Amino acid sequence: MATGRLGVGETLGALNAALGPGGPVWIKETRTRHLRSRDFLAPRRALQARFNDGQVPEHVLHALACLQGPGVAPVLRCAPTPAGLSLQLQRPAVFQRVLSDVTAYTAPVSPASPGQRVLLHCPALRSPHCALRLSQLRTVLVADHLARALRAHGVCVRLVPAVRDPHMLTFLQQLRVDWPAASERASSRILRSHALAELTSSYDGRALSPRILGRLCLKELMEEQGCTAGCDPNLDNCLVTEDLLSVLAELQEALWHWPEDSHPGLAGVPDTGTDSCLVIHVVSCEEEFQQQKLNLLWWKLVDKPPLRQKHLICGPVKVAGAPGTLMTAPEYYEFRHAQVCKASALKHGGDLAQDPAWTEIFSVLCVATIKFEMLGTAPQSQILLVLADSNISTKGTKSGTFVMYNCARLATLFESYKCSMEQGLYPTFPPVSSLDFSLLHDEGEWLLLFNSILPFTDLLSQTAVLDYTAPGLHIAARTEMMCKFLVQLSMDFSSYYNRVHILGVSIQQDGVGSAEGYRVNTKEAEDETSKPLLLQEPRPHLFGQMFVRLQLLKAVREVLHTGLAMLGLPPLSHI
């Protein structure tokens, strides 16, 4: 049997190569109605541009049908259709390859360039805790998620600024944001003496205020550096203060002195200084103008500044129905937390907020709601927050609460199997090599594997891609991809779980064997765990289907947990 991780990217690459010279043609299908008959499609129009009259030569069709190679999924059939060239994989073989080695599909591919260093700078964290705006909170969450994604790919990441405000540190801990605390302030003494030699002591012929060290003409500096592309045309003069120099000193200190244990994978990798480091300033659109000034000051006043500075700009955050209301980040957290407690009280009865066992659950649900709202939209786009109670319901399929709810359903499913096995109602889980994966033939099962498990490593790679070679000041990051992926995975799993029985083999009164499905104990899903199992005549052949379905959902669980970890969210076992 073939071994090694299958990949969507590798399969698409091989399919396009089999068509001969030219651009990419094949697309991966994602919709259920298309996946009933095909997994990949080469559209008719694209084939017409590649071949005369769209007629694919027989030798090409043969090559596609016999496609092989590292990471390439085995092909069942390839045939012309009205939509184009349709290709279907050997699904049982793909199920077996993937589900026999789940860990290979829940871990990032090895980094291509070990030793890369990224300095992530989030200026919002210099604001007082009580004054942190929603747009600034968004930059913090984007920076935290990006740092996790980069580290998962072997990139050495350093976060700046180190937080000094103890209230801010407590708030970040509530948000499950992993950010360093300050031990001591970097000295700006040397930088100050160098700056005084470069600055002008007057502005339009007038003396400057005593708290201002001097003035620097930024337009001249931009022309000297050749960095006008992407810079605000209104940048002119910058009044340099001690606070600005303190910020520069901290950035330069972080750039030049990386902790020895900052990343285990860099052991033995030489430090090449600023040349190998990419500095990314994660800022709100309101903060970008001031950050551009700081960039230019860094280039002018510091010896050997970073060669590569980029801005990751986050769009504004608005509150629907309250255009004049300015809600701070702590107020937003408390508002969502109160909604979570209220919704749980309505569902379960009583004041669960006073129950210590539920304190952690409410905290996780609140943070999940906030992170999916703030990270579920592309960073550069505006966010419109809807503060209605319905946004934290487990029935709201776009919410973080919905994702956490389905995480709990999976936990309940496997706990139910474990308890029943201990009672002797089920056998122990057999070796994966003995499972018959041809028993997975429901369309929902293939949807989960083909759209979620198989492409997950590709998704992890895309979330860590930073095109720092692109011209201009700005850089793009796909920090919204993980939230969107987890929402879609939860929707597909929920649909499958509500429709297909997983656990329990029993003999009903009519003598027909059936599988009783377990559900998490909530009002949204019927609780079947309390129903007695009528195992009067166990049918071992039905256990086979139960085990392959459990193996599939084990993979779904691992993907879900890995994705949540990239967001700094722990899985919940019940809600």
N, C-alpha and C positions, 0 to 999 in steps of 0.2 A: 504494500500500500504506500502511496506517495505521502511524504511528510513535509513539514514546513508550513509556515503561516501563509494562508491565502490572502490576497489583497485586491480590493476593488481597483486601485490605481494600477497595479501590475496587470490585472486582467484587461482593463481598458487599453493600456499601452500595447499589449500583445495583439489585441483585436485591431487596433489602428495600424500597427506594423504589418499585419497580414494583408491589409488592403493595398499596400504598396506606398510609394512616395506621396506626400501630401499632408495637409493638416488633419487634426483629429476629427473623426466623424461619429464614432459610437457614443451613445449616451446610456447611462444606467437608469433603468425604470425605477420609480418609487411608488407609484399609485397602485392600489390594490387591483383595480380593474385591468391594468396593463400586466401586472405580475401573474395574472391567471394564465397567460399564454406565452409570456416572454420575460426575460430578465434584462436583456440589452437590445438596443435598436440602433441600426444605421438608417436614418431617415431617407426617404426616397429622393428628396431634392439634393441632399448631400451626395448620394450615389450618382445622380445624374450629372453633377458637376465633376465627379471623379472618373466615371466611366461613360462611354458613348451610350446614350439612351438609357442610362442607369442599369444596363445589363452587366451583372457581376460575372466575370469569367469562372468557368467551372473549377479551374485549379485553385482559385481564391476561395470558393465555397468549400472545397475539400480541405484546404489549409485551415479554414476557420473551424470546421467540424472536428478536426484532429488537433486543435490548438493545445499546446503544452508549454511548460516553462516554469521557472521559479515564481511562486506566488500566483500562478494562473489557475483559476478555477476550472474544473473539468467540464467540457461542453457535452450536452446531450444531443442537440440538433441545431442546425442553422438553415433557414429557408427564406426565400423571397415571399413577401406578403404585400398587400396594397399599401401598408404604411412604410414599407422599406424592408431591409434585411433584419429578420427577427432571429434572436438567438436565446436558447434556453439552456441552463446549466443542469448538470446531473445533481439534482437536489439532495437525494439521500447521501451521495458521496460528499457533498459540501457540508451537510449537517454533521456527518461523521468527522470530517477533517477539523471543523471549527469547534464542535462541542467536545471533542476528545482532548483539546488543548486550549481551554478557555483563557488561561493566563496570558497566552500569546496575543490575545485580542483585546486585552484590557490594560496593556502597558504600551507606552510610546516606543516607537522605533529608536534604536540607538542614535545619538546625535551625530550629525555629519561633520561638525567642526568643534571638537572638544576644546575647551579653553576660552570660549567666547565669554566676554564680560558685558553685563548690562547694568548701568546705574539708573534706577528708576527714581525720579524726583517728583514728589507730590507736594507742591507748595501749600495746598489747602491745610495741611497738618500743622502749619505754623499759626493757624487761626485759633482763637480761644474756643474751647469745647462748646460753650453755650451759644457761640455765634456762628457755628459751622452751618453753612447754607446747604440746601438740597443739591444744588449743582456741584458744590464742593464734595459732599458725601459721595456723589456719583464718581468723581475722580479717584477718591480713596478706594472704592470698591473695584473700579476698573484696574487700578494699579495692583491691588492685592491679587486679583484673579490672574492678571498677566504675569505677575511674579511666580505664581504657582505653576502656570502653564510652561513658562520658560525653564524653571527649575526641573520640572518633570522631563525635560529634554536635555538635561545636562548643562544648561547655561548657568553660569555663576551670576547671581543677581544680588545687588546691594540696594537697600531701600534708604532713601533720604527724604525728609529730615528725621533724625532720631527724635522721638516725642518726649518733651519735658513736662508737659502739663499732666498731672496725675489723673485729672478728671477725663482728659482726652484718652489716656491709656485705658481707663476703665470702660469708656464708651466703645473703644475699638475691640476690647475683649468681649463686650456684649455682642458686637457685630461679628465676632469670630474672624477678625482681621488680624493677621500675624504681622505686626510691625515692631521694629526695635525701639527700645526706650533709650533715652540719653543718659550717658554716664557723666560726661563733662562737655563743656562748650569748647569748640575749636577756637584757637587763638587767631585773631585777625591782625595782630601787631605788625608782622612783616608785610602783610598785604596793605595795611594802612599807610605805611611809610612809602611803599611803591606807588600807591594810588595818588598820594599828595603831589608826587612829581609829575603826574600825568594830567591832573585836573586843573581847570580854570577857576580862579577864586571869585569871579564876578559873573553876573548874568544881565545882559543888556545894559552894561555900565553900572549896575547897582551891586552893592555888596551883598553877599549871601548871609543867610541866617546862621548864627553860631552852631546850630545843630547839623548844618550841612557842610560837608567837608570840601565840596567843590562841584564843578559842572563838567560834563563831558559831551562833546558834539557827536551824536550818534550817526548822523547822515554821513559825515566824513569817514567815520569808522566803517560803516556798511560798504562804502565804495572801496575802502582799502582792503577789506576782507572779501569783496566780491560776493556778498551774501544778501543782495537786495531781493532775490527771488523768495517770495513768501513772506517777506517782512512787511509790516504795516507802513504805508507811505507817510503816516503822520509822526513816525518816530523822528525826533529832532534832538532835543537836549535831555540829558538825564542828570538829575541832582543826586549826588552820591552821599549817602548817609552811613553812619556806623552800622545800622541794621543791615543795609545792603552788603556791606563788607563782611559782616558776620555770616550771612547766607553764603557768600562766595567762599569764605574760608571753610565752612562745613562741607560744601560740595567738593572743593579741591582736596580736602583731607580724605573724604570718602573715595575719591577717584584714585588717589595715590597709595592709600594704605588699606588694602583688602585683607580682611581677617584670614589667617591661615586655614581656619576650619570653615570658611564661607561656603565651600562646596567640596565634598570628599572626592569627587571625580577629577579635581584639578591638582591632585597630588603629583608632584613632579613636573607640572606644566609651568614653564617660565612665565614670569610677569613681564609683559612687553609694554607696560605703561599705558599711556593714553591712546596709543595707536590701535590697541585691540579692544578698546572700550567704547561702547555706544551709550550715550547719555540720552535718556528719554524723559522729557518733562511732561507729566500727565496733568493737564490743566483744564479748567473750565473755560468756555469762550470768553467769560468776563475777565479772566486772569491772564489771558494770552498776551495782551499788550505789555503788561508789566514784566512778564516772563521774557519777552523778546528783548527788553532793555537789559535784563539780567544776563541773557546770553551774550550780548555785545560787551557788557562790562567784563565778563569772564574772559573773553578773547583778548580784551585790551589790557586788563590790569593784572592778570595772572601769568606767571611764567609757565610755558608748556600747557596751555589749556587743552581740553578735549578736541580732537579733530572732527568728531561727529556728534552734533547735537540735533535732536529732533523733537518736535512737539506733537503729542497725541492729544488732540483737542476733543473735549466732551461737550456736547450740546447742552442747551438749557433744560432745566426741569421745571415744569409748570404744574400747578394744581388746578384740576378741572373745576369750573364753577366758582372759583375764588381768585379772580385776577389780581385783586389788591392785597391778598393775604400773603404774608411772608412767614412761612413755616420753617423753623430751624430743624436741623437733622435730629437732635434729641427729642424735640416735640413730635416729629414724624415717627420716631421709634416708639415713643410712649403711646401714640395714637394707635398704631398697628398692634402693639402688644395688648392694649385694652380690647381691641376688636377680637383678637384671638381668644382671649379669656371669655369674652361675652359669647362668642360662637360655641365654644366648648361647653359653657354652662347651659346654653339652650339645647345642645345635643344630648348631653349626659345628665343634666340636672345638677343642682347644687353649685356651690362656689368652689370650683376646682382650683382657682388661683391661690387658695389658702392651703392646698394640699402639696406638701413638699415633693411628692412623687411626680406631680405634673409641672413643677416649676421649670425643669429642664426642657420638657416637651414644648411648653408655651414659648420659651425663649427661642428654641430652634425653629418653630413655626413662624414666629415673628421675623426672625432674621431671614428665613427662606423667602417669605413674602417680599421683604425689602430687596433682597439681592436679585430675585427674578424680575422685579419691577425695574430696578436700576440697571441690570446687566442684560435684560432680554431684548434691548434695542441697540442697534449699532451705535458706537460711542459718539459719532459726529451728529447723530440725529437728535431732535428734541424729544423729550419724554413728557407726556401728559398724564399725570397721576390722577387716578379716580379713587377717591377715598371711601367709596361706599362699602358697606359691610359685605356685599356679595363678592368683593375681590379677595376675601380670605376664606371663602367657602371651599370645601373639598370638591364641590360640584363644578367650580369654575376651572375649566380645563386649561386655562392659560396661566394659572397661578402656581407659585412655589408650594402652596399648601396642597394642591392637587398632586404634585410630584411626591411630596413627603407622604401623603396619604397612600399612594400606590407603593411606595417603599415599605410602609408598614404592612400593607396587604401581603407583600412577598414574604416579609418576616413571619407573619401569622401563618401563611401557608406552610413554610418549612418547619415551624414550631409544631404545627398540627401533625405533620408527617412524623416528626421525631417522637412526639408523645404517643401516637398510635403504634409506632414501631416498638416502643418500649413496653407497650401493653400486649404485644404479640399479635396485633391486628395486621401489620405489614411486615414483610421480610426486610432485612437490612439492604441498604442500597448496593446493588451489584457493581462489579468493575465496569467502568465506562466502555472498555473494549468489548464487553459482552452484549451491549445494548443494540437493539435493532432500530436503526434510525430511519428505515423505510416506513415505520409506523407514524412518522411525523409527516402528515399529508394535508393538514388543515391549512388554508390559505393564510390564516393569522399567524401560524407558526413560521412559515417562510417569510412573512412580512417582518417579524421580529428579528429573525436572523439576518436577512438580506439588507434591511434598512437600518438596523441598530448595532448588532453584534459585529458583523463582518466589516463594516466601514469605520468602526470606532477608532481604530488606531490612526486612520487617515484624518479623522476629526481632531484627535489630539495634536497631530502635527500641524494642522491648519491654524489652531488656536495659538500656536507658538511662532507663527511665521511673521517676521518683521522685515519689510522691504526697505532697509536703510540705504540702499544704493539709489533709490529714486531721487530725482532732483527736487530741490525746494526744501523748505523748513519742516513741512508736516510729514507725519508718518501715520499709516493706517494699521489698525489691529482688529481682529475678528473676535472680540470678547463677547459678542452676543451669541455666538454659535453654540456654546455649551448649554445655555439656558433653553434655546429653541430646540436643541436635540433632545434634552431630557423631557421637555414638555411633550414632544411628539412620541418619544418612547413610552411615556406614561399613558398617553392616549391609546397607542396601539396595544399595550399590555392590558389596559383596563377593558378595552373592547374584547380582546381575546379571553380574558379571565372571566368576564361576565357571561360569556357565551359558551365556553368549553369547560367541561368537568376535568379536574386534575386528579384529585385524591379519591380513594375509597372505591372498593369493588364490592357490590352487594347483590343479593337476589331479591328482587321486588316480589310482591304478592303474585304478580302474573308470571313469575318465573324467568323474567328477562333480565339478563345481567346489565348493570348500569354503573356508571361512575358518579359518586356523590362528590360535589365540589365544596370546598371549604371557602368561607369568606371572612374577612376581617369584621370584628364586632363593632359595627357602626350602623347608623340608620340608613346610610347610603347603600349599604350592601347587606343582604340577608345573612344572618349568622347561622351557619350550618354546623358549626363545631359542636353544638350541643345535641345534635341528632345522633341516635344510636346507629352504629354500623351493623347491618344484618349479615354478618359473614357466616351464614349457615353453610354455604357451599362455595368457598373461595375459588375463583377461576384464575389460575396463574397466568394464563395467556393475556388477561387484561392488565395484569401488573406490568407487563412489558411496555405497554403504551403509557402507563402512569410514570414509569421510570424515565423514559425518554423525554416526556414532557417536563418532568422535574429537572432533568439535566439541562433542558433548554432554558427553563426559568432560573436555574442557577447562574447561567451565563448572563441573563437579563439582569439579575440581581448584582452580579459583579460589575457589569457595565454601569449600572445606575449608581452604585456606591463609589466607583472611581470618578464618575462625572461629578457627583456631589462633593467629593474630596477636592476637586479642582476649584470648587466654589467656596471651600472652607466650611462645608455643611456636613455634620455627622448624620448617618442613617438613623431613622426612628424604627423601633420595633412595634410600636402601637401608637394610635392616636385616639 
